[in-house]
Amino acid sequence: MSSYSHLTASERVMIDRLRFREHRTIRQIAEVIGRSPSTVSRELRRNLWNPSNENESYRPYRPARLKTGAWTGGPYYCALTAQRLAGKRRERCVRRRRMSCDRLVAWVMDALRRGWSPATMAGRLRLEFPDDPLMRVSHETLYAWVYRQAADGTRDLRAYLPRGHRRRRTRKGRRGRRIPIPARVSIHERPAAVQSRREFGHWESDTVIGGGVTRRCINTQVERKTRFLIATLVDSKEAAATAAVEARVFGALPPAARISRTWDNGSESALHLLVDESAGMPAYYADPYSSYQRGSNENRNGMIRRYLPKGTSLDDLAQDELDEITRRINNTPLKVLGWLTPAEAWDEQMERLAAQGTPVPGYSVQSTPTHTPRRCCTSN
């Protein structure tokens, strides 16, 4: 495989001498300097110049037949001038690095510390700086920037990325044994309205396991339309403990906000019928080894893992600390929500229920919700 290199200043001096002093042909010049004839021809064609190109005082004003003298003839080739013109062209063709803007770097660093992913940052920049082309970057550029800095030894920001891998890699699934669930209803029997995500009040459920010998775990509930997360510590993964937590979580919500939920095939949901009756929301089950059917919940669990990596013991974790993690996750903008946060999307749905006369704690038609975060943008 051949490599390409630009002509050097010494090669341009040779072209100048051989062509215009010794009057060699292009092929003879190419043989002497070890270049292709087309390279020499292109060099002469691009870098020939007239005096009028350099100085207004030499601009021709007489007919060509009356031109005399060195400064009225031409065109000419000068090695020094050719080198200068080539340098100018190279300066124009070099693209400005996107992450060379200090203001953009500062914004990205702050967003990384808040736990935002590159895709989240790329989308939010378009909303916060719609008329500033310098404050614009793609998620691929951000990933490349983070890993390039780690490779160069400038600073290692990989721990701030969603998974914190040492290098970029593809996801690989794993298989486990299937646990039989009493009165299990397949996800394929779930109403089509749930799949479209247009209806509010459908949830996805799962359990995040702690590390070590601890029995404590985290019950996670994600509303499909708003991606709003509710995370609750559970003393054990037993079905009775999980059912009690679910009954308490959904019992605090208005009926219009709890219509159905979709589980994986874990044994902790074996007593789902108790919650089905108490909360009035049936449970559906995804196919085995098909986590994509509950993608919202898997995504939110991944966000929790950024704060509580696999292997972390949950024995010393307090519910207040978990609530703070949940608050950060719910206040991170999402592309699927038009770069609104799940908390903002949840509050909009609660306001609609309150406006329709549904009793919602903390909401009324005349007042805004007491816990509504400051809005940075509006929904489409």
C-alpha positions as CSV (number, residue, x, y, z in Angstrom):
1,M,0.0,0.0,0.0
2,S,1.5,3.3,-1.1
3,S,1.5,6.4,1.1
4,Y,1.0,10.0,0.0
5,S,3.1,13.0,1.1
6,H,3.0,16.7,0.1
7,L,5.9,18.3,-1.8
8,T,8.6,19.7,0.4
9,A,10.2,23.1,0.1
10,S,13.5,21.6,-1.3
11,E,11.5,19.7,-3.9
12,R,9.8,22.9,-5.0
13,V,13.3,24.6,-5.3
14,M,14.3,21.7,-7.6
15,I,11.2,22.1,-9.7
16,D,11.9,25.9,-10.0
17,R,15.5,25.3,-11.1
18,L,14.9,22.4,-13.5
19,R,11.9,23.8,-15.2
20,F,12.6,27.5,-15.5
21,R,16.4,27.6,-15.6
22,E,17.4,24.3,-17.2
23,H,14.1,24.0,-19.2
24,R,13.6,20.3,-18.4
25,T,10.4,18.5,-19.3
26,I,7.8,17.5,-16.7
27,R,8.7,13.8,-17.0
28,Q,12.4,14.6,-16.6
29,I,11.8,16.7,-13.5
30,A,9.6,13.9,-12.0
31,E,12.4,11.4,-12.6
32,V,14.9,13.6,-10.9
33,I,12.9,14.3,-7.7
34,G,11.3,10.9,-7.5
35,R,7.7,12.0,-8.0
36,S,4.9,11.2,-10.4
37,P,4.7,13.4,-13.5
38,S,1.1,14.2,-12.6
39,T,2.4,15.6,-9.2
40,V,4.8,17.9,-11.0
41,S,2.2,19.0,-13.5
42,R,-0.4,19.7,-10.8
43,E,2.2,21.7,-8.8
44,L,3.0,23.9,-11.7
45,R,-0.7,24.4,-12.6
46,R,-1.7,25.3,-9.0
47,N,1.2,27.6,-8.1
48,L,1.9,29.6,-11.2
49,W,1.3,33.3,-10.5
50,N,1.2,36.7,-12.1
51,P,2.6,39.9,-10.4
52,S,-0.9,41.3,-10.3
53,N,-1.9,38.4,-8.0
54,E,0.5,39.8,-5.3
55,N,0.4,43.6,-5.6
56,E,-2.2,46.1,-7.0
57,S,0.6,48.2,-8.5
58,Y,1.4,45.4,-10.9
59,R,-2.1,45.0,-12.2
60,P,-2.0,45.1,-16.0
61,Y,-3.6,48.1,-17.6
62,R,-2.1,47.9,-21.1
63,P,-2.8,45.5,-24.0
64,A,-0.8,42.3,-23.9
65,R,1.2,43.3,-27.0
66,L,2.6,46.3,-25.2
67,K,3.7,44.4,-22.1
68,T,7.4,44.4,-21.5
69,G,9.8,43.7,-18.7
70,A,9.9,41.0,-16.0
71,W,7.0,42.4,-13.9
72,T,4.5,42.6,-16.7
73,G,5.2,39.2,-18.2
74,G,4.3,35.8,-16.7
75,P,3.0,33.6,-15.4
76,Y,5.9,32.7,-13.1
77,Y,6.8,30.0,-10.7
78,C,8.8,30.7,-7.5
79,A,9.6,28.0,-5.0
80,L,9.2,30.3,-2.0
81,T,5.8,31.7,-3.3
82,A,4.6,28.1,-4.1
83,Q,5.5,27.0,-0.6
84,R,3.6,29.9,0.9
85,L,0.5,29.3,-1.2
86,A,0.5,25.6,-0.3
87,G,0.7,26.5,3.4
88,K,-2.3,28.8,3.0
89,R,-4.3,26.1,1.3
90,R,-3.5,23.6,4.1
91,E,-4.6,26.1,6.7
92,R,-8.0,26.5,5.0
93,C,-8.5,22.7,4.5
94,V,-7.8,21.8,8.1
95,R,-11.2,21.5,9.9
96,R,-11.5,23.1,13.3
97,R,-11.7,20.5,16.1
98,R,-15.2,20.5,17.6
99,M,-13.9,20.2,21.2
100,S,-11.5,23.2,20.8
101,C,-14.1,25.6,22.1
102,D,-13.4,26.2,25.8
103,R,-17.0,27.1,26.6
104,L,-18.2,23.8,25.0
105,V,-15.6,21.8,27.0
106,A,-16.6,23.5,30.2
107,W,-20.3,22.7,29.6
108,V,-19.5,19.1,28.7
109,M,-17.4,18.6,31.8
110,D,-20.2,19.9,34.0
111,A,-22.7,17.6,32.2
112,L,-20.4,14.6,32.6
113,R,-20.2,15.2,36.4
114,R,-24.0,15.3,36.5
115,G,-24.1,11.8,35.0
116,W,-25.4,12.8,31.6
117,S,-24.6,10.5,28.7
118,P,-23.0,11.8,25.4
119,A,-26.3,11.4,23.6
120,T,-28.1,13.4,26.3
121,M,-25.5,16.2,26.1
122,A,-25.7,16.3,22.3
123,G,-29.5,16.7,22.3
124,R,-29.6,19.2,25.2
125,L,-27.1,21.5,23.5
126,R,-29.5,21.9,20.6
127,L,-32.2,23.2,23.0
128,E,-30.1,25.4,25.2
129,F,-28.0,26.9,22.4
130,P,-30.1,26.8,19.3
131,D,-28.3,29.7,17.6
132,D,-24.7,29.0,18.6
133,P,-22.9,26.7,16.1
134,L,-19.9,26.4,18.4
135,M,-22.1,24.8,21.1
136,R,-22.9,21.8,19.0
137,V,-21.4,18.3,19.1
138,S,-22.4,14.8,18.3
139,H,-22.4,11.9,20.8
140,E,-19.8,10.0,18.7
141,T,-17.5,13.0,18.8
142,L,-17.9,13.2,22.6
143,Y,-17.1,9.5,23.0
144,A,-14.1,9.8,20.8
145,W,-13.0,12.9,22.7
146,V,-13.2,11.1,26.1
147,Y,-11.3,8.0,24.9
148,R,-8.7,10.1,23.1
149,Q,-7.9,12.1,26.2
150,A,-7.6,8.9,28.2
151,A,-5.2,7.5,25.6
152,D,-3.1,10.7,25.5
153,G,-2.9,10.8,29.3
154,T,-4.5,14.3,29.4
155,R,-7.3,13.2,31.8
156,D,-9.4,10.1,32.2
157,L,-13.1,10.8,32.0
158,R,-14.2,7.2,31.2
159,A,-15.6,6.7,34.7
160,Y,-18.3,9.4,33.9
161,L,-19.6,7.5,30.8
162,P,-22.8,5.4,31.2
163,R,-20.9,2.1,31.5
164,G,-17.4,3.4,32.3
165,H,-15.7,0.8,30.1
166,R,-12.0,1.1,29.5
167,R,-12.6,0.8,25.8
168,R,-15.7,0.9,23.6
169,R,-17.3,-2.5,23.1
170,T,-20.6,-4.1,22.0
171,R,-23.1,-5.5,24.4
172,K,-23.4,-9.2,24.9
173,G,-26.4,-11.0,26.3
174,R,-26.5,-13.9,28.7
175,R,-28.8,-16.7,29.4
176,G,-30.2,-18.0,32.7
177,R,-32.7,-20.6,33.8
178,R,-36.4,-19.8,33.5
179,I,-38.5,-19.6,36.7
180,P,-42.2,-20.7,36.4
181,I,-44.6,-17.9,37.4
182,P,-48.1,-18.8,38.7
183,A,-50.9,-17.4,36.5
184,R,-48.4,-15.9,34.2
185,V,-49.8,-13.8,31.4
186,S,-47.6,-13.3,28.3
187,I,-46.6,-9.9,27.0
188,H,-48.2,-10.9,23.7
189,E,-51.6,-10.7,25.4
190,R,-50.9,-7.1,26.6
191,P,-53.2,-4.5,24.9
192,A,-51.7,-2.8,21.9
193,A,-52.2,0.6,23.5
194,V,-49.4,-0.2,25.9
195,Q,-46.9,-0.9,23.2
196,S,-47.5,2.5,21.6
197,R,-46.6,4.4,24.8
198,R,-49.4,6.9,24.1
199,E,-51.3,6.0,27.2
200,F,-50.1,7.1,30.6
201,G,-50.0,4.7,33.6
202,H,-48.3,1.5,32.2
203,W,-45.2,0.4,34.1
204,E,-42.2,-1.9,33.7
205,S,-40.9,-3.7,36.9
206,D,-37.6,-5.3,37.9
207,T,-35.2,-5.9,40.7
208,V,-31.6,-4.6,41.1
209,I,-29.5,-7.1,43.1
210,G,-26.8,-6.0,45.5
211,G,-23.3,-7.6,45.8
212,G,-21.8,-9.8,48.5
213,V,-23.8,-11.9,50.9
214,T,-26.5,-9.2,51.4
215,R,-30.1,-10.0,50.8
216,R,-31.1,-6.4,50.2
217,C,-32.1,-5.4,46.7
218,I,-33.8,-2.5,44.9
219,N,-37.3,-2.7,43.4
220,T,-37.5,-0.5,40.3
221,Q,-40.7,0.7,38.6
222,V,-40.5,2.8,35.4
223,E,-43.6,4.4,33.8
224,R,-43.4,3.7,30.0
225,K,-44.6,7.0,28.6
226,T,-42.6,9.4,30.8
227,R,-39.7,7.0,31.7
228,F,-40.2,8.2,35.3
229,L,-38.4,6.0,37.8
230,I,-39.4,4.9,41.3
231,A,-36.8,2.9,43.2
232,T,-37.4,1.3,46.6
233,L,-35.1,-0.7,48.9
234,V,-36.3,-4.2,49.7
235,D,-35.0,-6.3,52.5
236,S,-34.9,-9.4,50.4
237,K,-35.8,-10.7,47.0
238,E,-38.5,-12.9,48.3
239,A,-41.9,-12.6,46.5
240,A,-43.7,-11.5,49.7
241,A,-41.3,-8.6,50.2
242,T,-41.6,-7.5,46.6
243,A,-45.4,-7.7,46.6
244,A,-45.5,-5.6,49.7
245,V,-43.3,-2.9,48.2
246,E,-45.3,-2.8,45.0
247,A,-48.6,-2.5,46.8
248,R,-47.2,0.4,48.8
249,V,-45.8,2.2,45.7
250,F,-48.8,1.8,43.5
251,G,-51.3,2.4,46.3
252,A,-50.0,6.0,46.7
253,L,-50.7,6.7,43.0
254,P,-54.1,7.7,41.5
255,P,-55.9,4.9,39.6
256,A,-55.3,6.7,36.3
257,A,-51.5,6.5,36.9
258,R,-51.5,2.7,37.5
259,I,-53.1,0.7,34.7
260,S,-50.7,-2.2,34.1
261,R,-47.1,-3.4,34.7
262,T,-44.7,-5.6,32.8
263,W,-42.3,-7.9,34.6
264,D,-39.4,-10.1,33.6
265,N,-39.5,-13.8,34.7
266,G,-37.8,-13.4,38.1
267,S,-39.2,-15.4,41.0
268,E,-39.6,-12.2,43.1
269,S,-42.9,-11.5,41.2
270,A,-44.4,-14.9,42.0
271,L,-47.1,-13.2,44.2
272,H,-48.1,-10.7,41.5
273,L,-51.8,-11.6,41.9
274,L,-51.9,-9.9,45.3
275,V,-50.8,-6.6,43.7
276,D,-53.0,-7.2,40.7
277,E,-56.1,-7.3,43.0
278,S,-55.0,-4.6,45.5
279,A,-53.8,-2.0,42.9
280,G,-56.2,-3.0,40.1
281,M,-53.4,-3.3,37.6
282,P,-52.7,-6.7,35.8
283,A,-49.1,-7.9,35.3
284,Y,-47.7,-9.1,32.0
285,Y,-44.5,-11.0,31.5
286,A,-41.9,-10.5,28.8
287,D,-40.5,-13.5,26.8
288,P,-37.5,-15.2,28.3
289,Y,-34.1,-13.7,27.4
290,S,-35.9,-10.7,25.8
291,S,-34.9,-7.7,27.9
292,Y,-35.6,-5.4,25.0
293,Q,-39.3,-5.9,25.6
294,R,-38.8,-3.9,28.8
295,G,-36.2,-1.5,27.5
296,S,-37.2,1.5,29.6
297,N,-36.7,-0.4,32.8
298,E,-33.4,-1.9,31.7
299,N,-32.1,1.5,30.8
300,R,-33.1,3.0,34.1
301,N,-31.4,0.1,35.9
302,G,-28.3,0.8,34.0
303,M,-28.4,4.4,35.2
304,I,-28.7,3.1,38.8
305,R,-25.6,0.9,38.2
306,R,-23.6,4.0,37.4
307,Y,-24.0,5.0,41.0
308,L,-24.1,1.5,42.5
309,P,-21.9,-0.7,40.2
310,K,-22.4,-4.5,40.2
311,G,-20.8,-6.0,43.3
312,T,-21.7,-3.0,45.5
313,S,-23.2,-4.1,48.8
314,L,-26.6,-2.4,49.7
315,D,-26.4,-3.1,53.4
316,D,-25.2,0.5,54.2
317,L,-27.5,2.2,51.6
318,A,-30.3,4.3,53.0
319,Q,-33.5,5.1,51.3
320,D,-32.7,8.8,51.3
321,E,-29.5,8.1,49.4
322,L,-31.4,6.0,46.9
323,D,-33.9,8.8,46.6
324,E,-31.1,11.2,45.7
325,I,-29.9,8.9,43.0
326,T,-33.4,8.5,41.6
327,R,-33.8,12.3,41.7
328,R,-30.7,12.7,39.6
329,I,-31.8,10.1,37.1
330,N,-35.3,11.6,36.8
331,N,-33.9,15.1,36.2
332,T,-31.6,14.0,33.3
333,P,-33.0,15.0,29.8
334,L,-33.9,12.2,27.4
335,K,-33.9,12.2,23.6
336,V,-37.2,10.2,23.5
337,L,-38.9,12.9,25.5
338,G,-37.7,15.7,23.2
339,W,-34.9,16.4,25.7
340,L,-37.3,16.9,28.6
341,T,-36.5,15.2,31.8
342,P,-38.7,12.3,33.1
343,A,-39.6,14.5,36.1
344,E,-40.9,17.2,33.8
345,A,-42.8,14.7,31.7
346,W,-44.3,13.1,34.8
347,D,-45.4,16.5,36.2
348,E,-47.1,17.3,32.9
349,Q,-49.1,14.0,33.2
350,M,-50.0,14.7,36.8
351,E,-51.2,18.2,35.9
352,R,-53.4,16.8,33.2
353,L,-55.0,14.3,35.7
354,A,-55.5,17.1,38.2
355,A,-57.1,19.3,35.5
356,Q,-59.5,16.4,34.7
357,G,-60.6,16.3,38.3
358,T,-58.6,13.2,39.4
359,P,-57.4,13.6,43.0
360,V,-53.6,13.9,42.8
361,P,-51.6,14.6,46.0
362,G,-49.8,18.0,45.7
363,Y,-51.7,19.0,42.5
364,S,-54.7,21.2,41.8
365,V,-56.1,22.9,38.8
366,Q,-55.2,26.4,40.1
367,S,-51.7,25.6,41.4
368,T,-48.6,24.0,39.9
369,P,-47.1,20.8,41.5
370,T,-45.0,21.5,44.5
371,H,-42.1,19.4,43.3
372,T,-42.0,20.5,39.6
373,P,-38.3,21.2,38.6
374,R,-37.3,24.4,36.8
375,R,-38.2,23.9,33.1
376,C,-35.4,24.6,30.6
377,C,-37.4,23.9,27.5
378,T,-40.9,23.1,26.3
379,S,-42.3,20.0,24.8
380,N,-43.1,19.7,21.1
